[in-house]
Amino acid sequence: MYYESYLKFMERARTEWLRGRGIDVEMLARKDRVLFAVRSLELDYRQPARLSDALRVSVVLERARRASLELWQEVTRDDQPLCAGRLHLAGLDADTLRPRKIPNTILTEL
């Protein structure tokens, strides 16, 4: 599996993680005019995955700040780590793409 696939899986897991907390990223952008963008990313590729592997992608909130989130994500196969990484997500204004405070209603859901 190409290394870029891990990033796609992690992105989808973050979206589902937020949805599981009642946060719809599309609605957040439309209603509150807030987007989340990856500001930085550090990944450790430990082992390759194969095309037919059943993978699990976890998301753990390590820190929430006024305008950013720090997450730990891990991709595993049978509880064996394949790829892990720390991500910093920035809250951005949907119109200007400038840093913006994450609404308190969202932070309390995390």
N, CA and C atoms as a LAMMPS dump frame, in Angstrom:
ITEM: TIMESTEP
0
ITEM: NUMBER OF ATOMS
330
ITEM: BOX BOUNDS ff ff ff
-5.0000000000000000e+02 5.0000000000000000e+02
-5.0000000000000000e+02 5.0000000000000000e+02
-5.0000000000000000e+02 5.0000000000000000e+02
ITEM: ATOMS id mol type element x y z
1 1 1 N 0.842 -1.173 0
2 1 2 C 0 0 0
3 1 3 C 0.893 1.245 0
4 2 1 N 0.557 2.198 -0.82
5 2 2 C 1.325 3.432 -0.937
6 2 3 C 1.164 4.267 0.331
7 3 1 N 2.233 4.897 0.782
8 3 2 C 2.222 5.624 2.055
9 3 3 C 1.133 6.701 2.128
10 4 1 N 0.802 7.288 1.012
11 4 2 C -0.221 8.337 0.98
12 4 3 C -1.586 7.824 1.456
13 5 1 N -1.819 6.535 1.291
14 5 2 C -3.103 5.96 1.699
15 5 3 C -3.333 6.107 3.197
16 6 1 N -2.27 6.03 3.991
17 6 2 C -2.416 6.216 5.433
18 6 3 C -3.012 7.594 5.738
19 7 1 N -2.551 8.598 5.028
20 7 2 C -3.06 9.956 5.247
21 7 3 C -4.547 10.053 4.919
22 8 1 N -4.97 9.385 3.859
23 8 2 C -6.387 9.391 3.494
24 8 3 C -7.222 8.696 4.568
25 9 1 N -6.726 7.57 5.067
26 9 2 C -7.443 6.856 6.125
27 9 3 C -7.536 7.704 7.389
28 10 1 N -6.46 8.396 7.718
29 10 2 C -6.45 9.243 8.915
30 10 3 C -7.418 10.416 8.759
31 11 1 N -7.464 10.993 7.582
32 11 2 C -8.387 12.104 7.325
33 11 3 C -9.828 11.642 7.519
34 12 1 N -10.151 10.506 6.954
35 12 2 C -11.515 9.984 7.088
36 12 3 C -11.833 9.671 8.547
37 13 1 N -10.864 9.104 9.273
38 13 2 C -11.079 8.784 10.689
39 13 3 C -11.336 10.052 11.502
40 14 1 N -10.623 11.138 11.198
41 14 2 C -10.856 12.405 11.916
42 14 3 C -12.259 12.928 11.666
43 15 1 N -12.702 12.858 10.426
44 15 2 C -14.051 13.31 10.092
45 15 3 C -15.089 12.485 10.846
46 16 1 N -14.911 11.178 10.879
47 16 2 C -15.848 10.303 11.582
48 16 3 C -15.755 10.492 13.094
49 17 1 N -14.568 10.752 13.594
50 17 2 C -14.364 11.02 15.026
51 17 3 C -15.145 12.27 15.429
52 18 1 N -15.054 13.312 14.617
53 18 2 C -15.81 14.535 14.884
54 18 3 C -17.316 14.282 14.776
55 19 1 N -17.72 13.548 13.747
56 19 2 C -19.135 13.242 13.561
57 19 3 C -19.684 12.459 14.76
58 20 1 N -18.876 11.564 15.298
59 20 2 C -19.274 10.794 16.466
60 20 3 C -19.478 11.65 17.703
61 21 1 N -18.954 12.854 17.687
62 21 2 C -19.121 13.805 18.788
63 21 3 C -20.163 14.878 18.448
64 22 1 N -20.908 14.617 17.387
65 22 2 C -21.968 15.544 17.011
66 22 3 C -21.496 16.746 16.214
67 23 1 N -20.287 16.675 15.658
68 23 2 C -19.729 17.803 14.901
69 23 3 C -19.655 17.417 13.422
70 24 1 N -20.456 18.075 12.615
71 24 2 C -20.461 17.849 11.174
72 24 3 C -19.577 18.928 10.555
73 25 1 N -18.459 18.533 9.952
74 25 2 C -17.499 19.533 9.457
75 25 3 C -18.092 20.394 8.343
76 26 1 N -18.988 19.839 7.551
77 26 2 C -19.619 20.635 6.495
78 26 3 C -20.543 21.688 7.105
79 27 1 N -21.293 21.283 8.104
80 27 2 C -22.195 22.224 8.786
81 27 3 C -21.388 23.28 9.544
82 28 1 N -20.283 22.862 10.144
83 28 2 C -19.41 23.795 10.862
84 28 3 C -18.9 24.878 9.907
85 29 1 N -18.533 24.479 8.708
86 29 2 C -18.046 25.448 7.724
87 29 3 C -19.161 26.38 7.263
88 30 1 N -20.353 25.826 7.047
89 30 2 C -21.471 26.64 6.573
90 30 3 C -22.053 27.543 7.654
91 31 1 N -22.311 26.972 8.818
92 31 2 C -23 27.711 9.874
93 31 3 C -22.057 28.621 10.669
94 32 1 N -20.958 28.053 11.153
95 32 2 C -20.033 28.807 12.01
96 32 3 C -18.865 29.425 11.248
97 33 1 N -18.755 29.077 9.958
98 33 2 C -17.695 29.613 9.093
99 33 3 C -16.304 29.23 9.606
100 34 1 N -16.181 28.007 10.135
101 34 2 C -14.904 27.503 10.649
102 34 3 C -14.516 26.236 9.896
103 35 1 N -13.257 26.191 9.492
104 35 2 C -12.675 25.007 8.849
105 35 3 C -11.545 24.483 9.727
106 36 1 N -11.229 23.205 9.591
107 36 2 C -10.035 22.647 10.212
108 36 3 C -9.042 22.321 9.098
109 37 1 N -7.796 22.738 9.278
110 37 2 C -6.751 22.442 8.307
111 37 3 C -5.552 21.856 9.04
112 38 1 N -4.896 20.9 8.413
113 38 2 C -3.694 20.324 9.005
114 38 3 C -2.591 21.373 8.937
115 39 1 N -2.092 21.761 10.102
116 39 2 C -1.009 22.749 10.186
117 39 3 C 0.341 22.055 10.175
118 40 1 N 0.425 20.939 10.891
119 40 2 C 1.664 20.166 10.871
120 40 3 C 1.332 18.702 11.106
121 41 1 N 2.242 17.872 10.661
122 41 2 C 2.025 16.439 10.706
123 41 3 C 3.37 15.746 10.827
124 42 1 N 3.468 14.84 11.781
125 42 2 C 4.68 14.032 11.937
126 42 3 C 4.248 12.58 11.971
127 43 1 N 4.721 11.783 11.004
128 43 2 C 4.313 10.388 10.897
129 43 3 C 5.497 9.456 11.058
130 44 1 N 5.205 8.3 11.622
131 44 2 C 6.197 7.239 11.759
132 44 3 C 5.626 6.014 11.057
133 45 1 N 6.197 5.667 9.914
134 45 2 C 5.772 4.477 9.173
135 45 3 C 6.542 3.293 9.725
136 46 1 N 5.834 2.37 10.343
137 46 2 C 6.489 1.249 11.03
138 46 3 C 6.512 -0.021 10.203
139 47 1 N 5.385 -0.337 9.573
140 47 2 C 5.29 -1.541 8.747
141 47 3 C 4.326 -1.272 7.603
142 48 1 N 4.504 -1.964 6.503
143 48 2 C 3.581 -1.76 5.389
144 48 3 C 2.267 -2.501 5.597
145 49 1 N 1.232 -1.978 5.001
146 49 2 C -0.055 -2.659 4.95
147 49 3 C -0.202 -3.234 3.548
148 50 1 N -0.988 -4.265 3.45
149 50 2 C -1.269 -4.886 2.156
150 50 3 C -2.683 -4.487 1.721
151 51 1 N -2.943 -4.624 0.465
152 51 2 C -4.191 -4.172 -0.116
153 51 3 C -5.424 -4.761 0.574
154 52 1 N -5.388 -6.012 0.958
155 52 2 C -6.583 -6.642 1.531
156 52 3 C -6.615 -6.627 3.057
157 53 1 N -5.686 -5.94 3.709
158 53 2 C -5.653 -5.883 5.169
159 53 3 C -6.86 -5.14 5.728
160 54 1 N -7.374 -5.646 6.854
161 54 2 C -8.406 -4.925 7.61
162 54 3 C -7.677 -4.021 8.594
163 55 1 N -7.835 -2.72 8.435
164 55 2 C -7.097 -1.75 9.249
165 55 3 C -8.041 -1.037 10.213
166 56 1 N -7.475 -0.611 11.316
167 56 2 C -8.209 0.197 12.298
168 56 3 C -7.444 1.514 12.444
169 57 1 N -8.167 2.618 12.421
170 57 2 C -7.548 3.938 12.559
171 57 3 C -8.131 4.61 13.799
172 58 1 N -7.275 4.968 14.732
173 58 2 C -7.737 5.603 15.968
174 58 3 C -7.387 7.088 15.963
175 59 1 N -8.172 7.836 16.736
176 59 2 C -7.968 9.273 16.901
177 59 3 C -8.071 9.579 18.389
178 60 1 N -7.046 10.235 18.928
179 60 2 C -7.042 10.628 20.332
180 60 3 C -6.734 12.114 20.41
181 61 1 N -7.604 12.854 21.077
182 61 2 C -7.35 14.278 21.301
183 61 3 C -6.343 14.404 22.432
184 62 1 N -5.195 15.001 22.132
185 62 2 C -4.181 15.211 23.159
186 62 3 C -4.295 16.577 23.807
187 63 1 N -4.712 17.576 23.011
188 63 2 C -4.78 18.931 23.537
189 63 3 C -5.693 19.783 22.665
190 64 1 N -6.53 20.559 23.309
191 64 2 C -7.389 21.502 22.592
192 64 3 C -7.034 22.905 23.057
193 65 1 N -6.746 23.759 22.112
194 65 2 C -6.475 25.163 22.393
195 65 3 C -7.579 25.999 21.764
196 66 1 N -7.492 27.283 21.961
197 66 2 C -8.541 28.171 21.432
198 66 3 C -8.704 28.067 19.919
199 67 1 N -7.606 27.935 19.19
200 67 2 C -7.689 27.918 17.728
201 67 3 C -7.005 26.704 17.106
202 68 1 N -6.712 25.676 17.91
203 68 2 C -6.05 24.504 17.346
204 68 3 C -6.321 23.254 18.177
205 69 1 N -6.131 22.121 17.524
206 69 2 C -6.262 20.823 18.172
207 69 3 C -4.994 20.031 17.922
208 70 1 N -4.567 19.269 18.902
209 70 2 C -3.43 18.377 18.765
210 70 3 C -3.964 16.955 18.905
211 71 1 N -3.746 16.13 17.874
212 71 2 C -4.278 14.779 17.839
213 71 3 C -3.173 13.747 17.678
214 72 1 N -3.423 12.564 18.212
215 72 2 C -2.566 11.402 17.987
216 72 3 C -3.402 10.406 17.198
217 73 1 N -2.867 9.917 16.09
218 73 2 C -3.574 8.933 15.291
219 73 3 C -2.684 7.734 15.037
220 74 1 N -3.336 6.586 14.963
221 74 2 C -2.585 5.355 14.735
222 74 3 C -3.382 4.436 13.82
223 75 1 N -2.675 3.821 12.869
224 75 2 C -3.257 2.82 11.981
225 75 3 C -2.685 1.478 12.41
226 76 1 N -3.584 0.529 12.697
227 76 2 C -3.139 -0.786 13.157
228 76 3 C -3.785 -1.894 12.331
229 77 1 N -3.124 -3.03 12.357
230 77 2 C -3.652 -4.264 11.78
231 77 3 C -3.515 -5.319 12.86
232 78 1 N -4.614 -5.878 13.302
233 78 2 C -4.588 -6.875 14.382
234 78 3 C -3.807 -6.352 15.588
235 79 1 N -4.086 -5.117 15.992
236 79 2 C -3.434 -4.446 17.129
237 79 3 C -1.932 -4.226 16.931
238 80 1 N -1.434 -4.415 15.733
239 80 2 C -0.024 -4.182 15.42
240 80 3 C 0.092 -2.812 14.74
241 81 1 N 0.841 -1.881 15.336
242 81 2 C 0.958 -0.539 14.743
243 81 3 C 1.667 -0.563 13.386
244 82 1 N 1.039 0.068 12.418
245 82 2 C 1.639 0.193 11.091
246 82 3 C 2.126 1.608 10.82
247 83 1 N 1.355 2.578 11.302
248 83 2 C 1.686 3.978 11.09
249 83 3 C 1.079 4.774 12.236
250 84 1 N 1.834 5.717 12.76
251 84 2 C 1.327 6.555 13.851
252 84 3 C 1.823 7.97 13.638
253 85 1 N 1.031 8.921 14.139
254 85 2 C 1.456 10.294 13.946
255 85 3 C 0.731 11.293 14.809
256 86 1 N 1.365 12.428 14.958
257 86 2 C 0.817 13.559 15.702
258 86 3 C 0.479 14.649 14.69
259 87 1 N -0.735 15.183 14.841
260 87 2 C -1.212 16.208 13.929
261 87 3 C -1.648 17.427 14.71
262 88 1 N -1.401 18.574 14.138
263 88 2 C -1.919 19.828 14.678
264 88 3 C -2.913 20.355 13.654
265 89 1 N -4.143 20.519 14.094
266 89 2 C -5.177 21.093 13.239
267 89 3 C -5.404 22.537 13.647
268 90 1 N -5.461 23.4 12.672
269 90 2 C -5.721 24.818 12.929
270 90 3 C -7.171 25.126 12.597
271 91 1 N -7.797 25.94 13.425
272 91 2 C -9.118 26.468 13.117
273 91 3 C -8.941 27.671 12.2
274 92 1 N -9.63 27.651 11.072
275 92 2 C -9.51 28.738 10.1
276 92 3 C -10.873 29.34 9.807
277 93 1 N -10.885 30.635 9.525
278 93 2 C -12.086 31.312 9.062
279 93 3 C -12.37 30.815 7.644
280 94 1 N -13.576 30.352 7.396
281 94 2 C -13.926 29.774 6.097
282 94 3 C -13.847 30.789 4.954
283 95 1 N -13.98 32.073 5.261
284 95 2 C -13.953 33.088 4.211
285 95 3 C -12.55 33.61 3.922
286 96 1 N -11.764 33.834 4.969
287 96 2 C -10.452 34.455 4.791
288 96 3 C -9.295 33.462 4.864
289 97 1 N -9.568 32.258 5.376
290 97 2 C -8.54 31.225 5.611
291 97 3 C -7.462 31.692 6.586
292 98 1 N -7.827 32.63 7.427
293 98 2 C -6.937 33.11 8.498
294 98 3 C -7.272 32.343 9.767
295 99 1 N -6.318 32.233 10.705
296 99 2 C -6.598 31.539 11.976
297 99 3 C -7.827 32.115 12.661
298 100 1 N -8.608 31.221 13.254
299 100 2 C -9.831 31.635 13.926
300 100 3 C -10.082 30.751 15.141
301 101 1 N -10.625 31.349 16.174
302 101 2 C -10.972 30.625 17.382
303 101 3 C -12.021 29.559 17.07
304 102 1 N -11.831 28.384 17.646
305 102 2 C -12.806 27.313 17.502
306 102 3 C -13.956 27.628 18.468
307 103 1 N -15.204 27.593 17.999
308 103 2 C -16.323 27.921 18.883
309 103 3 C -16.329 27.041 20.151
310 104 1 N -16.668 27.671 21.273
311 104 2 C -16.724 26.936 22.542
312 104 3 C -17.686 25.772 22.491
313 105 1 N -18.765 25.905 21.72
314 105 2 C -19.715 24.804 21.597
315 105 3 C -19.055 23.562 20.996
316 106 1 N -18.076 23.768 20.13
317 106 2 C -17.347 22.65 19.532
318 106 3 C -16.33 22.09 20.525
319 107 1 N -15.597 22.979 21.18
320 107 2 C -14.566 22.533 22.131
321 107 3 C -15.17 21.705 23.273
322 108 1 N -16.38 22.052 23.691
323 108 2 C -16.988 21.282 24.781
324 108 3 C -17.41 19.888 24.336
325 109 1 N -17.612 19.684 23.046
326 109 2 C -17.983 18.366 22.523
327 109 3 C -16.787 17.43 22.407
328 110 1 N -15.599 17.998 22.394
329 110 2 C -14.398 17.181 22.212
330 110 3 C -13.964 16.592 23.53
